[in-house]
Amino acid sequence: MTVNSSLNAARRARELGLVAEETVDLLVVGLGATGAGVALDAASRGLSVAAIDAHDLAFGTSRWSSKLIHGGLRYLASGQVGLARESAVERGILMRRTAPHLVAAQPFAMPLTASVGRAQESLVRAGLRAGDLLRISAGTPRRVLPGPSSLPARETLRLVPGLRADGLRGALLSWDGRLTDDARLVVAIARTAAAHGARVLTRCRALSLTGAGAVVRDELTGEEFTVRARAVVNAAGVWAGGLDGSVRLRPSRGTHLVLRAETLGSPRAGLHVPIPGELNRFVLVLPQHDGRVYVGLTDEPVEGPVPDVPEVPESDVDFLLGVLGSVLERPVPREAVAGAFAGLRPLLDAGGRTSDLSRHHAVLTSPEGVITVVGGKLTTYRRMAEDAVDAAVAARGLRAGRSVTAGLPLVGAADPAAVPAPARLARRYGAEAPAVLSLASLDPSLAAPVAPGSPVTGAELAFAVRHEGALDVADLLDRRTRVGLIPEDREAAVPAAREALAR
Protein backbone atom coordinates (compact mmCIF):
# COMPACT_ATOMS: atom_id res chain seq x y z
CA MET A 1 0.00 0.00 0.00
CA THR A 2 1.33 3.45 -0.90
CA VAL A 3 2.81 5.14 2.16
CA ASN A 4 0.52 7.76 3.75
CA SER A 5 -2.18 7.36 1.09
CA SER A 6 -4.83 6.02 3.45
CA LEU A 7 -7.85 8.27 4.04
CA ASN A 8 -10.07 7.59 7.06
CA ALA A 9 -12.01 9.31 9.84
CA ALA A 10 -8.97 9.58 12.13
CA ARG A 11 -6.84 11.27 9.47
CA ARG A 12 -9.68 13.62 8.61
CA ALA A 13 -10.07 14.73 12.24
CA ARG A 14 -6.33 15.27 12.64
CA GLU A 15 -5.92 17.27 9.43
CA LEU A 16 -9.03 19.38 10.06
CA GLY A 17 -7.32 20.73 13.14
CA LEU A 18 -4.14 21.47 11.21
CA VAL A 19 -5.73 23.17 8.21
CA ALA A 20 -7.55 25.65 10.44
CA GLU A 21 -4.20 26.81 11.84
CA GLU A 22 -2.00 27.06 8.75
CA THR A 23 -1.82 28.97 5.49
CA VAL A 24 -1.58 26.63 2.51
CA ASP A 25 -0.23 27.43 -0.93
CA LEU A 26 -3.40 26.21 -2.61
CA LEU A 27 -6.98 25.59 -1.52
CA VAL A 28 -9.03 23.40 -3.88
CA VAL A 29 -12.83 23.33 -3.62
CA GLY A 30 -14.41 20.23 -5.10
CA LEU A 31 -13.20 16.63 -5.02
CA GLY A 32 -14.43 15.20 -8.27
CA ALA A 33 -11.87 14.04 -10.82
CA THR A 34 -10.77 17.59 -11.68
CA GLY A 35 -10.53 18.87 -8.10
CA ALA A 36 -8.70 15.77 -6.91
CA GLY A 37 -6.47 16.13 -9.97
CA VAL A 38 -5.69 19.75 -9.05
CA ALA A 39 -4.76 18.65 -5.53
CA LEU A 40 -2.46 15.95 -6.88
CA ASP A 41 -0.84 18.18 -9.49
CA ALA A 42 -0.10 20.90 -6.95
CA ALA A 43 1.05 18.57 -4.16
CA SER A 44 3.34 16.65 -6.51
CA ARG A 45 5.00 19.97 -7.45
CA GLY A 46 5.80 20.54 -3.79
CA LEU A 47 2.99 22.98 -2.94
CA SER A 48 1.08 22.69 0.32
CA VAL A 49 -2.55 21.85 -0.45
CA ALA A 50 -5.92 21.64 1.26
CA ALA A 51 -8.72 20.09 -0.83
CA ILE A 52 -12.31 20.12 0.43
CA ASP A 53 -15.72 18.91 -0.67
CA ALA A 54 -19.15 19.53 0.83
CA HIS A 55 -20.01 15.85 0.40
CA ASP A 56 -17.71 12.99 -0.56
CA LEU A 57 -15.09 12.04 -3.11
CA ALA A 58 -16.75 11.69 -6.55
CA PHE A 59 -20.11 12.83 -5.17
CA GLY A 60 -21.05 14.86 -8.26
CA THR A 61 -20.67 14.45 -12.01
CA SER A 62 -17.53 12.29 -11.88
CA ARG A 63 -19.42 9.20 -10.70
CA TRP A 64 -22.22 9.51 -13.26
CA SER A 65 -20.16 9.16 -16.45
CA SER A 66 -20.38 6.48 -19.15
CA LYS A 67 -17.13 5.08 -17.71
CA LEU A 68 -15.44 5.89 -21.02
CA ILE A 69 -11.91 7.15 -21.42
CA HIS A 70 -12.26 8.09 -25.03
CA GLY A 71 -10.00 9.26 -27.80
CA GLY A 72 -12.06 12.23 -28.94
CA LEU A 73 -13.54 10.82 -32.15
CA ARG A 74 -16.71 12.88 -31.75
CA TYR A 75 -14.64 16.06 -31.40
CA LEU A 76 -12.77 15.20 -34.55
CA ALA A 77 -16.06 14.90 -36.44
CA SER A 78 -17.01 18.42 -35.34
CA GLY A 79 -13.65 19.88 -36.38
CA GLN A 80 -12.18 20.22 -32.85
CA VAL A 81 -8.89 18.60 -33.81
CA GLY A 82 -6.90 19.94 -30.86
CA LEU A 83 -9.45 18.71 -28.34
CA ALA A 84 -9.61 15.33 -30.06
CA ARG A 85 -5.85 14.86 -29.89
CA GLU A 86 -5.76 16.02 -26.27
CA SER A 87 -8.30 13.30 -25.43
CA ALA A 88 -6.29 10.67 -27.29
CA VAL A 89 -3.09 11.67 -25.47
CA GLU A 90 -4.74 11.62 -22.04
CA ARG A 91 -6.35 8.26 -22.80
CA GLY A 92 -2.92 6.83 -23.55
CA ILE A 93 -1.46 8.24 -20.33
CA LEU A 94 -4.17 6.58 -18.24
CA MET A 95 -3.99 3.23 -20.04
CA ARG A 96 -0.21 2.94 -20.09
CA ARG A 97 1.17 4.80 -17.08
CA THR A 98 -1.11 6.30 -14.46
CA ALA A 99 -4.04 3.87 -14.09
CA PRO A 100 -3.60 0.67 -16.16
CA HIS A 101 -5.55 -1.28 -13.54
CA LEU A 102 -8.62 0.93 -13.94
CA VAL A 103 -8.58 1.66 -17.68
CA ALA A 104 -8.58 -1.06 -20.34
CA ALA A 105 -9.50 -1.43 -24.00
CA GLN A 106 -13.21 -2.00 -24.68
CA PRO A 107 -14.59 -3.25 -28.01
CA PHE A 108 -17.66 -1.57 -29.48
CA ALA A 109 -19.75 -2.82 -32.38
CA MET A 110 -21.90 -0.57 -34.51
CA PRO A 111 -24.46 -2.97 -36.02
CA LEU A 112 -25.05 -2.53 -39.73
CA THR A 113 -28.81 -2.84 -39.82
CA ALA A 114 -31.25 -2.00 -42.59
CA SER A 115 -31.59 1.52 -41.15
CA VAL A 116 -27.85 2.19 -41.61
CA GLY A 117 -27.38 3.11 -45.25
CA ARG A 118 -24.20 2.64 -47.24
CA ALA A 119 -23.42 6.36 -47.10
CA GLN A 120 -23.64 6.42 -43.30
CA GLU A 121 -21.58 3.24 -43.10
CA SER A 122 -18.86 4.82 -45.24
CA LEU A 123 -18.90 7.96 -43.09
CA VAL A 124 -18.49 5.96 -39.88
CA ARG A 125 -15.69 3.87 -41.41
CA ALA A 126 -13.83 7.05 -42.32
CA GLY A 127 -14.31 8.37 -38.81
CA LEU A 128 -12.94 5.18 -37.26
CA ARG A 129 -9.88 5.36 -39.50
CA ALA A 130 -9.36 8.97 -38.42
CA GLY A 131 -9.72 7.92 -34.79
CA ASP A 132 -7.04 5.29 -35.33
CA LEU A 133 -4.73 7.98 -36.69
CA LEU A 134 -5.34 9.90 -33.46
CA ARG A 135 -4.29 6.79 -31.51
CA ILE A 136 -1.09 6.60 -33.57
CA SER A 137 -0.34 10.31 -33.13
CA ALA A 138 -0.85 9.97 -29.37
CA GLY A 139 1.71 7.14 -29.25
CA THR A 140 -0.68 4.46 -28.01
CA PRO A 141 0.36 1.06 -29.46
CA ARG A 142 -2.11 -1.46 -30.93
CA ARG A 143 -1.27 -3.97 -28.19
CA VAL A 144 -2.86 -1.50 -25.76
CA LEU A 145 -5.68 -0.31 -28.01
CA PRO A 146 -6.44 -2.35 -31.18
CA GLY A 147 -7.48 -0.68 -34.41
CA PRO A 148 -10.90 -0.80 -36.10
CA SER A 149 -12.14 -3.70 -38.22
CA SER A 150 -15.27 -5.17 -39.80
CA LEU A 151 -17.27 -8.09 -38.47
CA PRO A 152 -19.52 -10.51 -40.33
CA ALA A 153 -23.06 -10.94 -39.06
CA ARG A 154 -22.32 -14.29 -37.36
CA GLU A 155 -19.44 -12.87 -35.32
CA THR A 156 -21.49 -9.79 -34.45
CA LEU A 157 -24.26 -11.98 -33.01
CA ARG A 158 -21.72 -13.99 -31.05
CA LEU A 159 -20.42 -10.84 -29.37
CA VAL A 160 -23.88 -9.30 -28.85
CA PRO A 161 -26.45 -12.13 -28.79
CA GLY A 162 -29.46 -9.87 -28.27
CA LEU A 163 -29.21 -8.15 -31.67
CA ARG A 164 -31.88 -8.64 -34.31
CA ALA A 165 -30.49 -11.04 -36.91
CA ASP A 166 -32.94 -10.16 -39.67
CA GLY A 167 -31.32 -7.63 -42.02
CA LEU A 168 -28.02 -7.56 -40.08
CA ARG A 169 -25.09 -7.42 -42.50
CA GLY A 170 -22.38 -7.28 -39.83
CA ALA A 171 -20.86 -4.54 -37.72
CA LEU A 172 -18.05 -2.00 -37.57
CA LEU A 173 -15.79 -2.85 -34.63
CA SER A 174 -13.84 -0.15 -32.82
CA TRP A 175 -11.98 0.11 -29.53
CA ASP A 176 -11.81 2.77 -26.84
CA GLY A 177 -10.74 3.12 -23.22
CA ARG A 178 -13.17 2.03 -20.53
CA LEU A 179 -12.96 2.63 -16.78
CA THR A 180 -13.73 -0.16 -14.38
CA ASP A 181 -15.35 2.52 -12.20
CA ASP A 182 -15.19 6.31 -12.48
CA ALA A 183 -15.64 6.85 -8.73
CA ARG A 184 -12.69 4.55 -8.03
CA LEU A 185 -10.54 6.66 -10.34
CA VAL A 186 -11.37 9.74 -8.22
CA VAL A 187 -10.55 7.85 -5.01
CA ALA A 188 -7.20 6.81 -6.48
CA ILE A 189 -6.38 10.38 -7.53
CA ALA A 190 -7.34 11.77 -4.10
CA ARG A 191 -5.34 9.14 -2.23
CA THR A 192 -2.31 9.77 -4.43
CA ALA A 193 -2.63 13.48 -3.63
CA ALA A 194 -2.79 12.60 0.08
CA ALA A 195 0.37 10.50 -0.30
CA HIS A 196 2.10 13.65 -1.58
CA GLY A 197 0.97 15.64 1.44
CA ALA A 198 -2.36 17.15 0.37
CA ARG A 199 -4.97 17.46 3.11
CA VAL A 200 -8.04 15.80 1.57
CA LEU A 201 -11.13 16.70 3.58
CA THR A 202 -14.65 15.57 2.76
CA ARG A 203 -17.83 16.88 4.43
CA CYS A 204 -16.33 20.39 4.46
CA ARG A 205 -18.53 22.96 2.69
CA ALA A 206 -17.12 26.23 1.35
CA LEU A 207 -19.59 28.93 2.39
CA SER A 208 -17.71 31.74 0.64
CA LEU A 209 -14.54 32.10 -1.42
CA THR A 210 -11.97 34.82 -2.01
CA GLY A 211 -8.56 34.71 -3.61
CA ALA A 212 -7.10 34.34 -0.12
CA GLY A 213 -9.15 31.43 1.21
CA ALA A 214 -12.60 30.36 2.29
CA VAL A 215 -15.03 30.23 5.15
CA VAL A 216 -15.73 26.52 5.63
CA ARG A 217 -18.29 24.53 7.60
CA ASP A 218 -17.63 21.04 8.89
CA GLU A 219 -20.85 19.31 7.82
CA LEU A 220 -20.44 16.64 10.50
CA THR A 221 -20.27 19.04 13.46
CA GLY A 222 -21.60 22.35 12.11
CA GLU A 223 -18.41 24.13 13.21
CA GLU A 224 -17.23 26.98 10.94
CA PHE A 225 -13.61 27.95 10.39
CA THR A 226 -11.41 29.80 7.91
CA VAL A 227 -8.94 28.20 5.54
CA ARG A 228 -6.21 30.64 4.53
CA ALA A 229 -4.50 30.12 1.18
CA ARG A 230 -2.14 31.89 -1.19
CA ALA A 231 -4.25 30.72 -4.15
CA VAL A 232 -7.73 29.26 -4.52
CA VAL A 233 -9.06 26.94 -7.26
CA ASN A 234 -12.80 26.45 -7.63
CA ALA A 235 -13.32 22.96 -9.10
CA ALA A 236 -16.91 22.52 -7.94
CA GLY A 237 -18.20 21.46 -11.36
CA VAL A 238 -21.88 22.25 -11.92
CA TRP A 239 -21.90 24.05 -8.57
CA ALA A 240 -18.97 26.34 -9.52
CA GLY A 241 -21.27 29.27 -10.34
CA GLY A 242 -22.63 29.25 -6.80
CA LEU A 243 -19.14 30.03 -5.51
CA ASP A 244 -18.17 32.43 -8.29
CA GLY A 245 -21.04 34.49 -9.73
CA SER A 246 -18.98 35.47 -12.79
CA VAL A 247 -19.06 31.87 -14.07
CA ARG A 248 -21.98 31.14 -16.42
CA LEU A 249 -22.76 27.47 -16.90
CA ARG A 250 -25.41 25.61 -18.83
CA PRO A 251 -25.71 22.16 -17.26
CA SER A 252 -26.66 19.23 -19.47
CA ARG A 253 -28.21 16.04 -18.12
CA GLY A 254 -26.74 12.71 -19.20
CA THR A 255 -28.90 9.74 -18.18
CA HIS A 256 -27.92 6.05 -18.13
CA LEU A 257 -30.00 2.94 -17.54
CA VAL A 258 -28.69 0.00 -15.54
CA LEU A 259 -29.64 -3.45 -16.84
CA ARG A 260 -28.65 -6.88 -15.62
CA ALA A 261 -26.39 -8.43 -18.27
CA GLU A 262 -28.68 -11.40 -18.91
CA THR A 263 -31.36 -8.98 -20.10
CA LEU A 264 -29.25 -8.43 -23.24
CA GLY A 265 -27.88 -11.96 -23.49
CA SER A 266 -24.67 -11.08 -21.59
CA PRO A 267 -22.94 -9.11 -24.38
CA ARG A 268 -19.17 -9.42 -24.74
CA ALA A 269 -18.80 -6.12 -26.59
CA GLY A 270 -20.38 -2.71 -26.26
CA LEU A 271 -22.64 -1.15 -28.86
CA HIS A 272 -22.84 2.12 -30.72
CA VAL A 273 -26.50 2.48 -31.70
CA PRO A 274 -27.15 5.40 -34.10
CA ILE A 275 -29.76 7.90 -32.89
CA PRO A 276 -32.32 8.44 -35.67
CA GLY A 277 -31.92 11.82 -37.35
CA GLU A 278 -28.44 12.45 -35.88
CA LEU A 279 -25.20 12.07 -37.84
CA ASN A 280 -22.79 12.06 -34.93
CA ARG A 281 -24.70 10.83 -31.88
CA PHE A 282 -25.15 7.31 -30.59
CA VAL A 283 -26.67 5.49 -27.65
CA LEU A 284 -23.93 3.47 -25.97
CA VAL A 285 -24.31 -0.01 -24.51
CA LEU A 286 -21.51 -0.63 -22.02
CA PRO A 287 -21.05 -4.10 -20.44
CA GLN A 288 -19.53 -4.03 -16.95
CA HIS A 289 -17.45 -6.59 -15.06
CA ASP A 290 -20.05 -6.90 -12.30
CA GLY A 291 -22.86 -8.46 -14.33
CA ARG A 292 -24.46 -5.15 -15.27
CA VAL A 293 -24.83 -3.21 -18.49
CA TYR A 294 -25.15 0.57 -18.75
CA VAL A 295 -27.18 2.13 -21.56
CA GLY A 296 -26.74 5.85 -22.21
CA LEU A 297 -26.76 8.64 -22.67
CA THR A 298 -29.01 11.61 -23.10
CA ASP A 299 -27.98 15.23 -23.57
CA GLU A 300 -30.74 17.48 -22.25
CA PRO A 301 -30.45 21.06 -20.90
CA VAL A 302 -31.27 21.55 -17.23
CA GLU A 303 -32.80 24.76 -15.96
CA GLY A 304 -33.11 26.05 -12.40
CA PRO A 305 -31.23 25.13 -9.21
CA VAL A 306 -28.65 22.36 -9.45
CA PRO A 307 -29.70 19.34 -7.35
CA ASP A 308 -27.25 17.31 -5.28
CA VAL A 309 -28.35 14.11 -7.06
CA PRO A 310 -30.19 14.59 -10.39
CA GLU A 311 -33.42 12.68 -10.92
CA VAL A 312 -34.02 10.54 -13.99
CA PRO A 313 -37.19 11.53 -15.86
CA GLU A 314 -39.27 8.86 -17.53
CA SER A 315 -38.82 10.65 -20.85
CA ASP A 316 -35.09 9.82 -20.71
CA VAL A 317 -35.85 6.18 -19.93
CA ASP A 318 -38.30 5.97 -22.83
CA PHE A 319 -35.83 7.60 -25.22
CA LEU A 320 -32.97 5.23 -24.36
CA LEU A 321 -35.14 2.12 -24.45
CA GLY A 322 -36.58 3.23 -27.79
CA VAL A 323 -33.21 3.71 -29.49
CA LEU A 324 -31.84 0.50 -27.97
CA GLY A 325 -34.89 -1.45 -29.06
CA SER A 326 -34.34 -0.43 -32.67
CA VAL A 327 -31.50 -2.97 -32.97
CA LEU A 328 -32.66 -5.76 -30.62
CA GLU A 329 -34.53 -8.97 -31.35
CA ARG A 330 -36.65 -8.36 -28.26
CA PRO A 331 -36.94 -4.75 -27.00
CA VAL A 332 -36.19 -4.32 -23.29
CA PRO A 333 -39.40 -3.77 -21.30
CA ARG A 334 -39.55 -0.97 -18.73
CA GLU A 335 -39.78 -3.45 -15.85
CA ALA A 336 -36.40 -4.95 -16.84
CA VAL A 337 -34.62 -1.66 -16.04
CA ALA A 338 -32.88 -2.47 -12.76
CA GLY A 339 -31.72 1.08 -12.07
CA ALA A 340 -30.90 4.44 -13.63
CA PHE A 341 -28.64 7.39 -12.93
CA ALA A 342 -28.08 10.88 -14.30
CA GLY A 343 -25.18 13.30 -14.16
CA LEU A 344 -24.94 16.99 -15.02
CA ARG A 345 -22.17 18.19 -17.32
CA PRO A 346 -20.73 21.61 -16.33
CA LEU A 347 -20.76 23.17 -19.81
CA LEU A 348 -19.88 26.81 -20.40
CA ASP A 349 -22.91 28.71 -21.66
CA ALA A 350 -22.38 29.65 -25.29
CA GLY A 351 -25.95 29.35 -26.60
CA GLY A 352 -27.39 26.67 -28.88
CA ARG A 353 -28.12 23.02 -28.07
CA THR A 354 -26.21 21.54 -25.14
CA SER A 355 -25.21 18.64 -27.37
CA ASP A 356 -23.42 21.15 -29.61
CA LEU A 357 -21.57 23.03 -26.85
CA SER A 358 -17.81 22.55 -26.74
CA ARG A 359 -16.43 20.04 -24.25
CA HIS A 360 -13.18 21.99 -24.02
CA HIS A 361 -12.32 23.17 -20.54
CA ALA A 362 -11.71 26.74 -19.44
CA VAL A 363 -9.65 28.28 -16.65
CA LEU A 364 -11.19 31.57 -15.50
CA THR A 365 -10.11 34.13 -12.90
CA SER A 366 -12.69 36.16 -10.99
CA PRO A 367 -12.23 39.80 -9.91
CA GLU A 368 -11.63 38.45 -6.39
CA GLY A 369 -8.76 36.29 -7.66
CA VAL A 370 -10.51 32.90 -7.47
CA ILE A 371 -9.40 30.57 -10.28
CA THR A 372 -12.25 28.43 -11.62
CA VAL A 373 -11.76 25.40 -13.88
CA VAL A 374 -14.89 24.15 -15.66
CA GLY A 375 -16.00 22.24 -18.75
CA GLY A 376 -13.91 19.42 -20.11
CA LYS A 377 -14.40 15.68 -19.87
CA LEU A 378 -13.44 12.97 -17.39
CA THR A 379 -10.81 11.77 -19.87
CA THR A 380 -8.95 15.07 -19.74
CA TYR A 381 -9.15 15.68 -15.98
CA ARG A 382 -5.34 15.56 -15.62
CA ARG A 383 -4.75 18.23 -18.29
CA MET A 384 -7.49 20.42 -16.78
CA ALA A 385 -5.80 20.15 -13.40
CA GLU A 386 -2.39 20.98 -14.83
CA ASP A 387 -3.73 24.09 -16.54
CA ALA A 388 -5.49 25.24 -13.35
CA VAL A 389 -2.35 24.85 -11.24
CA ASP A 390 -0.26 26.61 -13.90
CA ALA A 391 -2.71 29.53 -13.68
CA ALA A 392 -2.54 29.61 -9.87
CA VAL A 393 1.26 29.47 -9.86
CA ALA A 394 1.51 32.30 -12.39
CA ALA A 395 -1.14 34.50 -10.77
CA ARG A 396 0.21 34.20 -7.23
CA GLY A 397 3.92 33.80 -7.92
CA LEU A 398 4.06 30.41 -6.19
CA ARG A 399 7.33 28.54 -6.30
CA ALA A 400 6.65 25.31 -8.14
CA GLY A 401 8.11 23.32 -11.01
CA ARG A 402 6.39 21.86 -14.04
CA SER A 403 3.60 19.31 -13.76
CA VAL A 404 4.79 15.71 -13.31
CA THR A 405 1.41 13.95 -13.28
CA ALA A 406 1.67 12.60 -16.84
CA GLY A 407 4.23 10.11 -15.54
CA LEU A 408 2.98 9.69 -11.97
CA PRO A 409 1.23 6.34 -11.29
CA LEU A 410 -1.88 6.54 -9.15
CA VAL A 411 -2.34 4.45 -6.03
CA GLY A 412 -2.72 0.81 -7.07
CA ALA A 413 -1.36 1.29 -10.59
CA ALA A 414 -0.34 -2.10 -11.99
CA ASP A 415 -1.00 -4.48 -14.85
CA PRO A 416 -4.04 -6.33 -13.50
CA ALA A 417 -2.87 -9.54 -15.19
CA ALA A 418 0.25 -9.47 -12.98
CA VAL A 419 -1.62 -8.96 -9.70
CA PRO A 420 -1.94 -12.14 -7.56
CA ALA A 421 -5.67 -11.76 -6.97
CA PRO A 422 -8.98 -12.56 -8.69
CA ALA A 423 -9.39 -10.61 -11.94
CA ARG A 424 -12.30 -8.54 -10.66
CA LEU A 425 -10.37 -7.30 -7.62
CA ALA A 426 -7.24 -6.69 -9.71
CA ARG A 427 -9.24 -4.46 -12.06
CA ARG A 428 -10.69 -2.44 -9.18
CA TYR A 429 -7.78 -2.26 -6.73
CA GLY A 430 -4.72 -3.04 -8.83
CA ALA A 431 -1.64 -3.62 -6.69
CA GLU A 432 -3.75 -3.22 -3.54
CA ALA A 433 -6.02 -6.19 -4.34
CA PRO A 434 -3.94 -8.56 -2.14
CA ALA A 435 -4.47 -6.17 0.78
CA VAL A 436 -8.24 -6.45 0.30
CA LEU A 437 -7.96 -10.25 0.21
CA SER A 438 -5.88 -10.26 3.37
CA LEU A 439 -8.74 -8.68 5.32
CA ALA A 440 -10.96 -11.62 4.39
CA SER A 441 -8.24 -14.11 5.31
CA LEU A 442 -7.97 -12.55 8.77
CA ASP A 443 -11.76 -12.50 9.21
CA PRO A 444 -13.53 -15.10 7.00
CA SER A 445 -16.88 -13.39 7.58
CA LEU A 446 -15.63 -10.55 5.35
CA ALA A 447 -15.39 -12.91 2.38
CA ALA A 448 -19.17 -13.13 2.07
CA PRO A 449 -21.04 -11.06 -0.57
CA VAL A 450 -22.79 -8.00 0.83
CA ALA A 451 -25.97 -8.75 -1.15
CA PRO A 452 -27.34 -11.82 -2.97
CA GLY A 453 -25.78 -12.10 -6.40
CA SER A 454 -23.36 -9.22 -5.79
CA PRO A 455 -19.62 -9.79 -6.26
CA VAL A 456 -18.81 -7.13 -3.62
CA THR A 457 -17.61 -8.56 -0.30
CA GLY A 458 -17.42 -7.28 3.25
CA ALA A 459 -13.64 -7.03 2.86
CA GLU A 460 -14.10 -4.30 0.25
CA LEU A 461 -16.30 -2.32 2.62
CA ALA A 462 -13.76 -2.70 5.44
CA PHE A 463 -10.96 -1.58 3.12
CA ALA A 464 -12.98 1.48 2.09
CA VAL A 465 -13.47 2.52 5.73
CA ARG A 466 -9.83 2.03 6.65
CA HIS A 467 -8.10 3.38 3.56
CA GLU A 468 -10.51 5.11 1.15
CA GLY A 469 -12.14 7.77 3.31
CA ALA A 470 -15.63 6.23 3.53
CA LEU A 471 -17.53 7.80 6.42
CA ASP A 472 -21.08 6.51 6.04
CA VAL A 473 -23.31 3.95 4.32
CA ALA A 474 -23.77 6.08 1.20
CA ASP A 475 -20.00 6.47 0.77
CA LEU A 476 -19.63 2.69 0.87
CA LEU A 477 -22.52 1.61 -1.32
CA ASP A 478 -23.00 4.53 -3.71
CA ARG A 479 -19.39 5.51 -4.44
CA ARG A 480 -16.71 3.07 -3.24
CA THR A 481 -18.46 -0.07 -4.53
CA ARG A 482 -21.46 1.14 -6.64
CA VAL A 483 -23.74 -1.52 -5.20
CA GLY A 484 -26.31 1.26 -4.86
CA LEU A 485 -26.84 1.64 -8.62
CA ILE A 486 -29.50 -1.06 -8.28
CA PRO A 487 -31.88 -0.10 -5.43
CA GLU A 488 -32.74 -3.73 -4.64
CA ASP A 489 -29.06 -4.61 -4.15
CA ARG A 490 -28.46 -1.47 -2.10
CA GLU A 491 -31.21 -2.29 0.36
CA ALA A 492 -29.81 -5.79 0.86
CA ALA A 493 -26.28 -4.45 1.44
CA VAL A 494 -27.11 -1.79 4.06
CA PRO A 495 -26.58 -4.14 7.08
CA ALA A 496 -23.12 -5.11 5.84
CA ALA A 497 -22.22 -1.45 5.32
CA ARG A 498 -23.34 -0.56 8.82
CA GLU A 499 -21.31 -3.41 10.24
CA ALA A 500 -18.20 -2.26 8.37
CA LEU A 501 -18.56 1.24 9.81
CA ALA A 502 -19.15 -0.12 13.32
CA ARG A 503 -15.95 -2.14 13.17
C-alpha positions, 0 to 999 in steps of 0.5 A, a space after each residue: 500500500 502506498 505510504 501515507 495514502 490512506 484516508 479515514 475518519 482519524 486522518 480527517 479529524 487530525 488534518 481538520 485541526 491542522 488546516 484551520 491553523 496554517 496557510 496553505 499554498 493552494 486551496 481546492 474546492 471540489 473533489 471530483 476528478 478535476 478537483 482531486 487532480 488539481 490537488 495531486 498536481 499541486 502537491 506533486 510539485 511541492 505545494 502545500 494543499 488543502 482540498 475540500 468537498 461539501 459531500 464525498 469524493 466523486 459525489 457529483 458528475 464524476 461518478 455519473 459518467 459512461 465510464 469511457 476514457 475516449 480518444 475524442 472521435 466525436 470532437 474530430 467529427 465536429 472539427 475540434 482537432 486539438 481537443 480530439 488529440 488532447 483526449 487521445 493523449 490523455 487516454 494513452 497516459 491513463 492506459 499505459 502509465 497512471 491507471 492501467 488497472 482501472 482503464 482497459 481497451 473496450 470493443 464496441 460494435 456498430 451494427 449494420 442494420 437496414 436503417 444504416 445506409 451505405 453512405 452512413 456506413 462509409 462515413 463511420 468507417 472514415 471516422 474510425 480510421 481517423 480515430 485510429 490515426 489519433 491513436 497513432 499520433 498519441 503514441 498508443 500502441 495497438 497492443 494497448 488499443 487495437 485498431 478498427 475492423 469489420 465483423 460478419 453478421 455471425 461474429 457480431 451476433 456472437 459478441 452481442 447475442 441480443 441483436 436482431 439477426 434479420 437484415 443484419 449485415 455485420 458490424 463496424 468494430 472499434 476500440 476505446 478506453 473504458 474505466 472499471 469505475 469512475 468513482 474509483 478513479 477519483 478515489 485513487 487520484 485523491 489518495 495519491 494526492 494525500 500521499 504527496 501531502 495534500 490534506 483531503 477533507 470531505 464533508 467540508 462545505 465552502 460557504 464563501 470564497 476569495 482569492 485568499 481562502 474560504 469560510 468553511 463549515 464542517 458538515 459533521 459538526 456544524 463548526 465553521 472555520 477559515 482556511 487561509 491560502 495563497 491561491 484558490 481553485 474552484 473545481 466545484 463542477 456544476 456548482 462552480 457558479 454558486 461560488 463564483 457568480 462570474 461563471 456562467 454554466 449551462 448544465 446538461 443532463 446525461 442519463 444512463 439505464 442500468 440493466 442486468 447483463 442477462 437482459 441483453 444476453 450477456 454481451 461481450 462487446 459494447 454497442 454504438 446504436 445510431 440515434 435516428 436523425 443524428 449524424 454524430 450521436 449514438 446510444 452506448 451499450 456498455 457491459 460491466 465486469 459486475 454483471 451489469 450493463 449501462 445504456 446511455 446517454 441523453 444530452 438534455 439542458 437543465 434549468 433552475 437550481 442544481 440538485 445534489 443528485 439529479 433525478 431521472 425523468 421517464 422521458 429519458 428512460 423511454 428515449 434510451 429504451 426506444 433507441 436500444 430497441 431499434 436494434 434488438 430482437 426483443 426490446 427491453 421492457 420498462 420493468 427490466 430496467 434495474 436502475 438508472 442514474 443521471 449526471 450533469 455536465 458543467 458546460 460553459 454557456 455559449 448558446 445553442 443546443 447543449 449537445 453542440 456546446 464545446 467540451 473543451 475546458 476553461 480556466 477563468 479568474 474572478 475579480 476576487 482572484 478565485 481561479 475556476 476550472 470548468 468544462 472538459 471531460 473525465 478523460 482530460 481531468 489531468 490536463 485540466 488540473 495541470 492548466 489550473 495549477 499553472 494559472 494559480 502558480 503564475 497569478 500568485 507567484 508560487 514557487 513550483 516546477 512543471 507538472 509531473 502527473 503525466 508520468 505519476 502512477 496513481 495508487 494501485 497502478 499495476 498491470 491487473 494480469 500481474 496482480 496475484 488476486 482474482 481478476 475482478 479485484 485486480 481491475 478495481 484495486 490493482 496492486 492493492 487487491 492482495 491487501 483487500 484479500 488479506 482482510 478476508 483471510 484474517 476474518 472469514 466473515 468478510 469474504 461473504 457477498 454483501 448482497 445476494 448475487 453481488 460480487 462485492 464482499 465485506 472485505 471491500 467495505 472494510 478496506 474502504 473505511 480504513 483506507 478510502 475515506 468512507 464515512 457513512 453507508 452512502 459512501 460505501 454503497 454509492 461511491 466506493 463499490 457502486 452496489 447502490 446503482 441497483 436499489 434492490 441490491 443497495 437495500 440488501 447491502 445496508 446491514 453489511 455497510 453498517 457493520 463495516 462502519 461499526 468495526 
